[in-house]
């Protein structure tokens, strides 16, 4: 909608949003509370564990392919 002459818009203060729950936080912070920090750290641990598992899975797959194709019978 167009603004009328002389009408001013309300200014929203500078902020960011919590990366876990989406609540507004000050610009230099990423997480709003200890509860959200625990959830975020749990997610990081889960992601790290998944990456390690996939790396081991890929290594096992490559090793089995190597033995299947390059080891004479």
DSSP file (Angstrom, degrees, kcal/mol; ACC not computed):
  #  RESIDUE AA STRUCTURE BP1 BP2  ACC     N-H-->O    O-->H-N    N-H-->O    O-->H-N    TCO  KAPPA ALPHA  PHI   PSI    X-CA   Y-CA   Z-CA
    1    1 A X              0   0    0      0, 0.0     2,-0.2     0, 0.0     0, 0.0   0.000 360.0 360.0 360.0 144.5    0.0    0.0    0.0
    2    2 A X        -     0   0    0      1,-0.1     2,-0.3     0, 0.0     0, 0.0  -0.506 360.0-121.8 -80.1 148.7    1.2    3.4   -0.7
    3    3 A X        -     0   0    0     -2,-0.2     2,-0.1     1,-0.1     3,-0.1  -0.670  22.4-121.6 -90.5 144.4    2.0    5.8    2.1
    4    4 A X    >   -     0   0    0     -2,-0.3     3,-1.7     1,-0.1     2,-0.1  -0.413  43.6 -82.2 -76.5 158.7    0.3    9.1    2.4
    5    5 A X  T 3  S+     0   0    0      1,-0.3    -1,-0.1    -2,-0.1     3,-0.1  -0.424 116.9  14.9 -62.7 131.7    2.3   12.3    2.5
    6    6 A X  T 3  S+     0   0    0      1,-0.3     2,-0.4    -2,-0.1    -1,-0.3   0.286  93.0 126.2  87.7 -11.0    3.7   13.0    5.9
    7    7 A X    <   -     0   0    0     -3,-1.7     2,-0.4     1,-0.0    -1,-0.3  -0.677  46.3-154.2 -83.1 132.2    2.9    9.5    7.3
    8    8 A X        -     0   0    0     -2,-0.4     2,-0.3    -3,-0.1    -4,-0.0  -0.834   9.3-127.6-109.6 146.2    6.0    7.8    8.8
    9    9 A X        -     0   0    0     -2,-0.4     2,-0.2     1,-0.1    -6,-0.0  -0.639  28.0-109.9 -87.0 145.4    6.7    4.1    9.1
   10   10 A X        -     0   0    0     -2,-0.3     2,-0.5     1,-0.1    -1,-0.1  -0.557  33.5-130.5 -72.4 138.1    7.6    2.5   12.4
   11   11 A X        -     0   0    0     -2,-0.2     2,-0.4     0, 0.0    -1,-0.1  -0.790  10.2-138.8 -95.8 130.5   11.2    1.4   12.4
   12   12 A X        -     0   0    0     -2,-0.5     3,-0.1     1,-0.1     0, 0.0  -0.740  28.3-115.1 -85.3 130.1   12.0   -2.1   13.6
   13   13 A X        -     0   0    0     -2,-0.4    -1,-0.1     1,-0.1     2,-0.1  -0.282  40.6 -87.2 -64.9 152.3   15.2   -2.2   15.8
   14   14 A X        +     0   0    0     12,-0.0    13,-0.3     1,-0.0     2,-0.3  -0.354  69.8 139.3 -59.5 133.4   18.2   -4.1   14.5
   15   15 A X        -     0   0    0     11,-0.2     2,-0.2    12,-0.1    11,-0.2  -0.977  39.2-141.8-163.7 168.9   18.0   -7.7   15.5
   16   16 A X  E     -A   25   0A   0      9,-2.4     9,-2.3    -2,-0.3     2,-0.4  -0.672  28.7-109.8-123.1-176.8   18.6  -11.3   14.3
   17   17 A X  E     -A   24   0A   0      7,-0.3     7,-0.2    -2,-0.2     6,-0.1  -0.958  33.4-100.2-122.6 143.2   16.6  -14.4   14.9
   18   18 A X     >  -     0   0    0      5,-3.2     4,-0.9    -2,-0.4    13,-0.2  -0.314  26.8-137.1 -56.5 135.1   17.5  -17.4   17.1
   19   19 A X  T  4 S+     0   0    0     11,-1.9    -1,-0.2     1,-0.1    12,-0.1   0.581  99.4  40.1 -75.7  -8.1   18.8  -20.2   14.9
   20   20 A X  T  4 S+     0   0    0     10,-0.3    -1,-0.1     3,-0.1    11,-0.1   0.846 133.6   9.9-101.7 -54.5   16.8  -22.7   16.9
   21   21 A X  T  4 S-     0   0    0      2,-0.1    -2,-0.1     0, 0.0    10,-0.1   0.626  90.5-121.8-109.1 -15.9   13.4  -21.2   17.7
   22   22 A X     <  +     0   0    0     -4,-0.9    -3,-0.1     1,-0.3     3,-0.1   0.497  57.5 145.9  90.8   2.7   13.3  -18.0   15.7
   23   23 A X        -     0   0    0     -6,-0.1    -5,-3.2     1,-0.1    -1,-0.3  -0.404  59.0 -94.9 -70.0 151.9   12.8  -15.5   18.5
   24   24 A X  E     +A   17   0A   0     -7,-0.2     2,-0.3    -2,-0.1    -7,-0.3  -0.451  49.0 177.5 -67.6 138.4   14.4  -12.1   18.0
   25   25 A X  E     -A   16   0A   0     -9,-2.3    -9,-2.4    -2,-0.1     7,-0.1  -0.905  39.4 -78.0-133.4 162.3   17.9  -11.7   19.6
   26   26 A X    >   -     0   0    0     -2,-0.3     3,-1.7   -11,-0.2   -11,-0.2  -0.206  51.3-104.3 -58.1 157.0   20.4   -8.9   19.7
   27   27 A X  T 3  S+     0   0    0    -13,-0.3    -1,-0.1     1,-0.3   -12,-0.1   0.756 117.2  50.2 -58.8 -28.5   22.4   -8.5   16.4
   28   28 A X  T 3  S+     0   0    0    -12,-0.1     2,-0.3     2,-0.0    -1,-0.3   0.477 100.7  75.2 -93.2  -0.5   25.6  -10.0   17.8
   29   29 A X    <   -     0   0    0     -3,-1.7    -4,-0.1     1,-0.1     3,-0.1  -0.748  51.2-170.8-109.2 158.1   24.0  -13.2   19.3
   30   30 A X  S    S+     0   0    0     -2,-0.3   -11,-1.9     1,-0.2     2,-0.4   0.621  72.7  48.9-114.9 -24.3   22.8  -16.3   17.5
   31   31 A X        -     0   0    0    -13,-0.2    -1,-0.2   -12,-0.1     3,-0.1  -0.947  61.0-154.7-127.2 141.2   21.0  -18.1   20.3
   32   32 A X        +     0   0    0     -2,-0.4     2,-0.3     1,-0.1    -1,-0.1   0.780  69.2   5.8 -88.9 -28.2   18.4  -16.8   22.7
   33   33 A X  S  > S-     0   0    0      1,-0.1     4,-2.0     0, 0.0     5,-0.1  -0.917  71.4-101.6-150.2 171.3   18.7  -19.1   25.7
   34   34 A X  H  > S+     0   0    0     -2,-0.3     4,-2.3     2,-0.2     5,-0.2   0.854 119.6  56.9 -65.9 -34.7   20.5  -22.0   27.4
   35   35 A X  H  > S+     0   0    0      1,-0.2     4,-2.0     2,-0.2    -1,-0.2   0.933 109.0  44.7 -62.3 -46.0   17.7  -24.4   26.3
   36   36 A X  H  > S+     0   0    0      1,-0.2     4,-2.7     2,-0.2    -1,-0.2   0.866 110.4  55.8 -66.0 -35.3   18.2  -23.4   22.7
   37   37 A X  H  X S+     0   0    0     -4,-2.0     4,-2.6     2,-0.2    -2,-0.2   0.907 107.5  48.9 -62.9 -41.1   22.0  -23.7   23.1
   38   38 A X  H  X S+     0   0    0     -4,-2.3     4,-2.1     2,-0.2    -2,-0.2   0.905 111.9  48.6 -64.7 -41.1   21.6  -27.3   24.3
   39   39 A X  H  X S+     0   0    0     -4,-2.0     4,-2.1     2,-0.2    -2,-0.2   0.925 112.6  48.7 -63.0 -44.5   19.3  -28.1   21.4
   40   40 A X  H  X S+     0   0    0     -4,-2.7     4,-2.3     1,-0.2    -2,-0.2   0.913 111.0  49.1 -63.0 -44.5   21.8  -26.5   18.9
   41   41 A X  H  X S+     0   0    0     -4,-2.6     4,-2.3     1,-0.2    -1,-0.2   0.872 109.2  53.5 -64.8 -35.9   24.8  -28.4   20.4
   42   42 A X  H  X S+     0   0    0     -4,-2.1     4,-2.4     2,-0.2    -1,-0.2   0.905 108.4  49.9 -62.9 -41.3   22.8  -31.6   20.2
   43   43 A X  H  X S+     0   0    0     -4,-2.1     4,-2.6     2,-0.2    -2,-0.2   0.911 109.9  50.7 -62.4 -42.3   22.2  -31.0   16.5
   44   44 A X  H  X S+     0   0    0     -4,-2.3     4,-2.5     2,-0.2    -2,-0.2   0.917 110.6  48.7 -62.7 -42.6   25.9  -30.3   16.0
   45   45 A X  H  X S+     0   0    0     -4,-2.3     4,-2.6     2,-0.2    -1,-0.2   0.916 112.0  49.4 -61.8 -43.2   26.9  -33.6   17.7
   46   46 A X  H  X S+     0   0    0     -4,-2.4     4,-2.3     2,-0.2    -2,-0.2   0.913 112.0  48.0 -63.3 -43.2   24.3  -35.5   15.6
   47   47 A X  H  X S+     0   0    0     -4,-2.6     4,-2.5     2,-0.2    -2,-0.2   0.911 112.1  49.4 -63.5 -42.5   25.6  -34.0   12.4
   48   48 A X  H  X S+     0   0    0     -4,-2.5     4,-2.2     1,-0.2    -2,-0.2   0.918 111.6  49.1 -62.6 -43.8   29.2  -34.7   13.3
   49   49 A X  H  X S+     0   0    0     -4,-2.6     4,-2.4     1,-0.2    -1,-0.2   0.896 111.2  50.1 -62.4 -41.1   28.3  -38.3   14.2
   50   50 A X  H  X S+     0   0    0     -4,-2.3     4,-2.6     2,-0.2    -2,-0.2   0.910 109.6  50.8 -64.9 -42.6   26.4  -38.7   10.9
   51   51 A X  H  X S+     0   0    0     -4,-2.5     4,-2.2     2,-0.2    -2,-0.2   0.920 111.6  47.5 -61.4 -43.6   29.4  -37.3    8.9
   52   52 A X  H  X S+     0   0    0     -4,-2.2     4,-2.4     2,-0.2    -2,-0.2   0.922 111.6  50.9 -63.9 -44.1   31.8  -39.7   10.6
   53   53 A X  H  X S+     0   0    0     -4,-2.4     4,-2.5     1,-0.2    -2,-0.2   0.921 111.3  47.7 -59.0 -45.2   29.5  -42.7    9.9
   54   54 A X  H  X S+     0   0    0     -4,-2.6     4,-2.7     2,-0.2    -1,-0.2   0.884 109.8  52.8 -65.6 -37.5   29.1  -41.8    6.3
   55   55 A X  H  X S+     0   0    0     -4,-2.2     4,-2.3     2,-0.2    -1,-0.2   0.923 111.3  46.3 -61.9 -44.3   32.9  -41.4    5.9
   56   56 A X  H  X S+     0   0    0     -4,-2.4     4,-2.5     2,-0.2    -2,-0.2   0.905 112.3  51.4 -64.6 -40.9   33.4  -44.9    7.4
   57   57 A X  H  X S+     0   0    0     -4,-2.5     4,-2.3     2,-0.2    -2,-0.2   0.922 111.0  47.3 -62.2 -44.9   30.7  -46.3    5.1
   58   58 A X  H  X S+     0   0    0     -4,-2.7     4,-2.7     2,-0.2     5,-0.2   0.905 111.7  50.8 -63.5 -41.3   32.3  -44.8    2.0
   59   59 A X  H  X S+     0   0    0     -4,-2.3     4,-2.5     1,-0.2    -2,-0.2   0.916 111.1  48.2 -63.3 -42.4   35.7  -46.1    3.1
   60   60 A X  H  X S+     0   0    0     -4,-2.5     4,-2.5     2,-0.2    -2,-0.2   0.899 111.9  50.0 -64.8 -40.2   34.3  -49.6    3.6
   61   61 A X  H  X S+     0   0    0     -4,-2.3     4,-2.4     2,-0.2    -2,-0.2   0.933 112.1  46.7 -63.8 -46.2   32.5  -49.5    0.2
   62   62 A X  H  X S+     0   0    0     -4,-2.7     4,-2.5     1,-0.2    -2,-0.2   0.906 112.5  50.6 -63.1 -40.9   35.7  -48.4   -1.6
   63   63 A X  H  X S+     0   0    0     -4,-2.5     4,-2.5     2,-0.2     5,-0.2   0.918 110.9  48.2 -63.8 -42.8   37.8  -51.1    0.2
   64   64 A X  H  X S+     0   0    0     -4,-2.5     4,-2.1     1,-0.2    -1,-0.2   0.900 112.6  48.5 -66.5 -38.8   35.3  -53.8   -0.8
   65   65 A X  H  X S+     0   0    0     -4,-2.4     4,-2.4     2,-0.2     5,-0.3   0.900 110.4  52.1 -65.7 -39.3   35.2  -52.6   -4.4
   66   66 A X  H  X S+     0   0    0     -4,-2.5     4,-2.7     1,-0.2     5,-0.4   0.944 112.7  44.1 -60.5 -48.4   39.0  -52.5   -4.4
   67   67 A X  H  X S+     0   0    0     -4,-2.5     4,-0.9     1,-0.2    -1,-0.2   0.859 113.9  51.5 -66.8 -34.1   39.2  -56.1   -3.1
   68   68 A X  H  < S+     0   0    0     -4,-2.1    -1,-0.2    -5,-0.2    -2,-0.2   0.904 122.3  28.1 -69.1 -41.4   36.5  -57.3   -5.5
   69   69 A X  H  < S+     0   0    0     -4,-2.4    -2,-0.2    -5,-0.1    -3,-0.2   0.781 127.7  34.8 -94.3 -28.9   38.1  -55.8   -8.7
   70   70 A X  H  < S+     0   0    0     -4,-2.7     2,-0.6    -5,-0.3    -3,-0.2   0.554  91.0  87.8-111.6  -7.9   41.9  -55.8   -8.0
   71   71 A X  S  < S-     0   0    0     -4,-0.9     2,-0.0    -5,-0.4    -1,-0.0  -0.833  75.9-130.3 -93.9 120.5   42.7  -58.8   -5.9
   72   72 A X              0   0    0     -2,-0.6    -2,-0.1     1,-0.1    -3,-0.0  -0.331 360.0 360.0 -68.1 150.3   43.3  -61.9   -8.2
   73   73 A X              0   0    0     -2,-0.0    -1,-0.1     0, 0.0    -2,-0.0   0.413 360.0 360.0 -99.7 360.0   41.5  -65.1   -7.4
